Amino acid sequence: MLKIDMHTHIIPKHLPDWTKKFGYGNFIHLDHHKPGFARMMQGEKFFREIESNCWDAEERIEEYSKYHTQVQVVCTIPVLFAYWAKPSDGLEVSRYLNDDVIALVKKYPKNYVGLGTLPMQDIELAVQELERIKKEGIVGIQIGSNINGKNLNEPFLYPLWKALEALDMCVLVHPWEMMGEDQMKKYWLPWLVGMPAETTRAICSLIFGGIFEKFPKVRFNFAHAGGSFIPTIGRIEHGFNCRPDLVAIDNDITPRAYIGKFWVDSATHDPELLHYILKHQGSKKVSLGTDYPFPLGDLEIGKFIEEMGLSEEVVEDLFCNSALEWLNMKKEFFL
């Protein structure tokens, strides 16, 4: 059975020191301090240590083969987005990251599918870069759950949604710059609590802002099984019903109606929760996604799905059919 992991992260082995080049900010660069490892540095501040499977294409293919997985959909690590940078500098960063993914996909077309990154602080530049990477074979993009604190329903983003429809490209929404992060530094709470909330914030903003109605052809996928949106849909819907004066001011369609209209990945780390997600979302809109190669990811590449007692049809949807529809690609391409 074809297996496609549609949520993985990758980084070029060598990054320019943009902080020194541009003269400001805390752009990520890599300190290759020992063989097979590198320190991700934000300016002079240590962010995290990563291993060579963050950049080594053949090592990744070999690791995936252990779990009978052929295809990885790759995108940058959100901390590299640099939406806070000057627009021209953000464009340079995006182009560098995208060119690395473009080269990877062209070298290993049966193993890698690419998602680009954009300078979202300037939508005109973002659309220009979107059009460029489309011509180079990139099928979609990854964006953050907010853009410098602004929600995804904001009108300044409309040209991007329109361009995604026109170019027939998909979008992965990934949590980043988690709300309340400064108040919960301890216990890794931004990743454990903030990320599910951020994804829910993004989905609710798109629903309540009427974006799914205005741009119905944009194929959205939301990381980490949609965060806490589906598990808390009862509360969200009740709020919509009991206070329409606060919630239903831009879209009068109940939020529950949108479940199954977009995609989510399978990264629940909990078979019972995945059963719940599948019950509400349907297997056609849940795609295998692991967050590889990071420790919080599903690093056994869907092993727990194989042990859930699901039908072969549902497993095939999770492992490839759902992702293929989201990417708008044919299974035959990979065979």
Secondary structure by P-SEA (a helix, b strand, c coil): ccccccbbbbbbccccccccccccccccccccccccccccccccccccccccccccaaaaaaaaaaacccccccccccccccccccaaaaaaaaaaaaaaaaaaaaaccccbbbbbbcccccaaaaaaaaaaaaaaccccccccccccccccccccaaaaaaaaaaabbbbbbbbccccccccccccccccccaaaaaaaaaaaaaaaaccccccccccccccccccccccaaaaaaaaaaaccccccccccccccccccccccccccccaaaaaaaaaccccccccccccccccccccccccccccccccaaaaaaaacaaaaaaacccccccc
